């Protein structure tokens, strides 16, 4: 592997000391770019140093690596469905990651997810906090610059100004400066195509290493999913995925990968989704089903009417478990391989091809299964 992360980090710190005066004297976005480049390199090396040797503690992703023929999959019309050699980039606000642990614990999850799903991007991770307003505004200007299309009719400066004036961006900056939790995964539907995970209050994330890693796993599954569907279409479209597929499968995968990293007990977590809602919200599945006469996994109205946490995340995770542990479909097929066919043949045909039953039949069978008692449904994990 060549030089260790520790040695490279020491050299970089020396370089930063020698050039600190020059960096402070430079003005505008170029200075920010130089500072961010050094900061990104330092945070990445810190993460590598903190995690050297950690791979021996995790269950390797050998199953996911067995099939590489899907790496040249059809390109989705909404985003790009091919892997990239561009490594994820961290942009960390002043006052965060002083000991390297914030980025290290995020990278712990990100590294595992990329190893499983492949490297899709470009992917930018924004870990933000309220300590310096100027620093935050500089980062958002840099974000606008990264998003700008040099081939567009509008100039880069005009595109940056348009980005910074968007109501959702203004609201997001206000949330950062007030220390509120806001943001999440976003992406650009048009060139240049990229993905962003924005944490507006990363101080809270820094205090909870487990949730930090967990969140990185969950959001990166979405990166993979989005790369294989047309996000310009409705979720009910045959070339986009339903909310339960997006959130449920990411909830399942992130919990399973957390167990593989020796950080949680997967079975306990799946039971908690039923009894309490676990780390998703309240109520859990049992209480929700007891108070809800009718529900549908493929109903996309729960985002507006309430119940999205229970239907899309919790029931969606159990629907994923049903496919793997009851229907006997390989985990890597459910979490990964079937997505590669969505751009080419559509969601419904791809699902039936890989899962062995139609979506309509699946919905009917799962609805009967999930009504059973906790003891009955937990038996599906007995052979694990």
Secondary structure as GFF3:
##gff-version 3
##sequence-region A 1 384
A	DSSP	alpha_helix	5	25	.	.	.	ID=ss1
A	DSSP	alpha_helix	28	51	.	.	.	ID=ss2
A	DSSP	three_ten_helix	54	57	.	.	.	ID=ss3
A	DSSP	alpha_helix	62	65	.	.	.	ID=ss4
A	DSSP	three_ten_helix	69	72	.	.	.	ID=ss5
A	DSSP	beta_strand	89	92	.	.	.	ID=ss6
A	DSSP	alpha_helix	101	117	.	.	.	ID=ss7
A	DSSP	beta_strand	123	127	.	.	.	ID=ss8
A	DSSP	alpha_helix	133	147	.	.	.	ID=ss9
A	DSSP	alpha_helix	156	165	.	.	.	ID=ss10
A	DSSP	alpha_helix	167	177	.	.	.	ID=ss11
A	DSSP	beta_strand	183	187	.	.	.	ID=ss12
A	DSSP	beta_strand	195	199	.	.	.	ID=ss13
A	DSSP	alpha_helix	202	206	.	.	.	ID=ss14
A	DSSP	alpha_helix	209	226	.	.	.	ID=ss15
A	DSSP	alpha_helix	243	243	.	.	.	ID=ss16
A	DSSP	pi_helix	244	248	.	.	.	ID=ss17
A	DSSP	alpha_helix	249	260	.	.	.	ID=ss18
A	DSSP	alpha_helix	266	275	.	.	.	ID=ss19
A	DSSP	alpha_helix	285	291	.	.	.	ID=ss20
A	DSSP	alpha_helix	302	305	.	.	.	ID=ss21
A	DSSP	alpha_helix	308	308	.	.	.	ID=ss22
A	DSSP	pi_helix	309	315	.	.	.	ID=ss23
A	DSSP	alpha_helix	316	321	.	.	.	ID=ss24
A	DSSP	pi_helix	322	326	.	.	.	ID=ss25
A	DSSP	alpha_helix	331	335	.	.	.	ID=ss26
A	DSSP	three_ten_helix	337	341	.	.	.	ID=ss27
A	DSSP	alpha_helix	342	345	.	.	.	ID=ss28
A	DSSP	alpha_helix	347	355	.	.	.	ID=ss29
A	DSSP	alpha_helix	359	370	.	.	.	ID=ss30
A	DSSP	alpha_helix	374	378	.	.	.	ID=ss31
A	DSSP	three_ten_helix	379	381	.	.	.	ID=ss32
###
